[in-house]
Amino acid sequence: MNKAQIVPQKEQINGLTLSFKNLNYIVNQDKNNQTQGRIILNNISGICPPGKVTAILGASGAGKTSLLNILAQRISTKSNVQITGDILANGNHYDSEKFARFSGYVMQNDILFATLTVKETLEFVANLKYTNENEKISRVNYALKTLKLEKCQNTLIGNELLKGISGGERKRTSIGVELVRDPQCILLDEPTSGLDSFTAFVIINLLKKLSVVSKRTIIFTIHQPSSDIYLLFDQIFLLAKGRFVYQGPKEKMIDYFQSIGFECPKKANPLDYFISIMQNEENRQSDIQNLFKGYDNQIQSQIDEQLSRIQLKNIENEEFQANFQQQVVQILKRGILNVKRDKILVRSRIVMAVFLGLLVGGIFWGAANEPGFKGTQSTTGGLFFLVMSSFMTALNPVIVQFPQERDVFLREENSKLYSTFAYFVGKSSIEIPFLIIFPIIQQLICYWMIDLNDQTASIVLINILDQVEIVWD
Ligand SMILES: Nc1ncnc2c1ncn2[C@@H]1O[C@H](COP(=O)(O)OP(=O)(O)OP(=O)(O)O)[C@@H](O)[C@H]1O
């Protein structure tokens, strides 16, 4: 392994131990709380040491994602959700705010900004997390190099409408975002889902290198890993029906299962075999009970003992947080790039403005020239619809654009890259030119079609002010 190539420029760290003790997760779907809640995680305890790759495995519905989300403080206690037990980092309790400062979370769906290139995506994070220009550049280059993203660094991320990078490159970019931030601990929900076996191996291999060389704590859920990938795991959590049936190094797993009467057939992938035993089927119930009994008798006490030995240590690597102004500037810059590149969006907004202008102008064609009360009434009607159509145009960012960006915003806000208010100010600022230009287009069209006189000038002003107020509200 080439150490020099993958050691980040940041100083080496002592590492972070994530642990949980007597963790219960109960959900009550009955709104009146009259029935007993469903136990999703049942009194489990575990340790994820630094410098190790911990894989959470189990049959579908075993509780893997729930465990990962609870460790990431992404599930909070509500009236129908009960979470009890201790969740600790280096022996300290932590909340979602603290978690965002020492950890990164890579979601199963790669939520990225479609109109940025891979490099710009990483630079956006670096600009918000580092002050020193050289450090920003070296962090981005380090992530590009480590994740082998150099070839596609100038390709757009893309989406359904915009051709962009491949699925594997998307996944690597999502991991790159966390690598730029360089947290002590990275949690990943199914990092290999939807990838071919080679790309899946490359990604897990990268995580393994990261854990060994930089002493990061790596935890992920995974489905049916190939035997090559299995060999990269240091530690395995096997879950069945919300309880552990194995926890420990992969080397000891086969012997342990053999000792409790489950011998893995030769040439079989051990994980495939053990997960098949844990399937929640009628004829497997007694096997599952035997697995629970074996775990309680042989492993639980070892884990309790290891937990009691965890020393209370400070959490290092508290991250830099960009100030409000820096946050707004970065969001604004990204928004401007989006407007430049998302041609469909801008063109559709221009077409919409022209269409509405023509529609109102056509309906009230020459109305201002009609004599008497009828003419005045029609002109007022035309002006009313003109204001309303400008109002509808101003709603565009709220109705069309925000839902598209919502997931990106939630991910970034969860990672504490910026505050909600900074996002709001940055995003609203991008809209200001549109709020001025589109009403002018509409009113210029209507000016001649309705045959308005120079009162229109004041209407333009009213419109603009109206819309600035809408966005501000
Ligand atoms: N908030 C919730 N309300 C109700 N049921 C829930 C909730 N969260 C999880 N569950 C249930 O708990 C079980 C475990 O869910 P979880 O997503 O953790 O499983 P998983 O092991 O990750 O499964 P998969 O491998 O299929 O993704 C599932 O049966 C799921 O339906």
PDBQT file of the ligand as one rigid body, heavy atoms in Angstrom, charges set to zero:
ROOT
HETATM    1  N1  LIG A 501     -39.858   4.538  11.655  1.00  0.00    +0.000 N 
HETATM    2  C1  LIG A 501     -40.261   3.288  11.445  1.00  0.00    +0.000 A 
HETATM    3  N2  LIG A 501     -41.565   2.947  11.586  1.00  0.00    +0.000 NA
HETATM    4  C2  LIG A 501     -41.977   1.681  11.409  1.00  0.00    +0.000 A 
HETATM    5  N3  LIG A 501     -41.175   0.672  11.092  1.00  0.00    +0.000 NA
HETATM    6  C3  LIG A 501     -39.874   0.926  10.940  1.00  0.00    +0.000 A 
HETATM    7  C4  LIG A 501     -39.336   2.241  11.111  1.00  0.00    +0.000 A 
HETATM    8  N4  LIG A 501     -38.007   2.197  10.897  1.00  0.00    +0.000 NA
HETATM    9  C5  LIG A 501     -37.711   0.902  10.594  1.00  0.00    +0.000 A 
HETATM   10  N5  LIG A 501     -38.824   0.145  10.617  1.00  0.00    +0.000 N 
HETATM   11  C6  LIG A 501     -38.913  -1.299  10.378  1.00  0.00    +0.000 C 
HETATM   12  O1  LIG A 501     -37.838  -1.892  11.051  1.00  0.00    +0.000 OA
HETATM   13  C7  LIG A 501     -37.297  -2.953  10.300  1.00  0.00    +0.000 C 
HETATM   14  C8  LIG A 501     -35.815  -2.731  10.121  1.00  0.00    +0.000 C 
HETATM   15  O2  LIG A 501     -35.652  -1.653   9.190  1.00  0.00    +0.000 OA
HETATM   16  P1  LIG A 501     -34.221  -1.299   8.574  1.00  0.00    +0.000 P 
HETATM   17  O3  LIG A 501     -34.427  -0.336   7.491  1.00  0.00    +0.000 OA
HETATM   18  O4  LIG A 501     -33.315  -0.949   9.667  1.00  0.00    +0.000 OA
HETATM   19  O5  LIG A 501     -33.823  -2.731   7.983  1.00  0.00    +0.000 OA
HETATM   20  P2  LIG A 501     -32.565  -3.146   7.126  1.00  0.00    +0.000 P 
HETATM   21  O6  LIG A 501     -31.919  -4.279   7.833  1.00  0.00    +0.000 OA
HETATM   22  O7  LIG A 501     -31.717  -1.996   6.806  1.00  0.00    +0.000 OA
HETATM   23  O8  LIG A 501     -33.307  -3.693   5.835  1.00  0.00    +0.000 OA
HETATM   24  P3  LIG A 501     -32.863  -3.627   4.302  1.00  0.00    +0.000 P 
HETATM   25  O9  LIG A 501     -31.643  -4.479   4.214  1.00  0.00    +0.000 OA
HETATM   26  O10 LIG A 501     -34.029  -4.262   3.599  1.00  0.00    +0.000 OA
HETATM   27  O11 LIG A 501     -32.633  -2.203   3.958  1.00  0.00    +0.000 OA
HETATM   28  C9  LIG A 501     -38.068  -3.021   9.007  1.00  0.00    +0.000 C 
HETATM   29  O12 LIG A 501     -39.007  -4.049   9.092  1.00  0.00    +0.000 OA
HETATM   30  C10 LIG A 501     -38.728  -1.667   8.922  1.00  0.00    +0.000 C 
HETATM   31  O13 LIG A 501     -39.963  -1.763   8.272  1.00  0.00    +0.000 OA
ENDROOT
TORSDOF 0
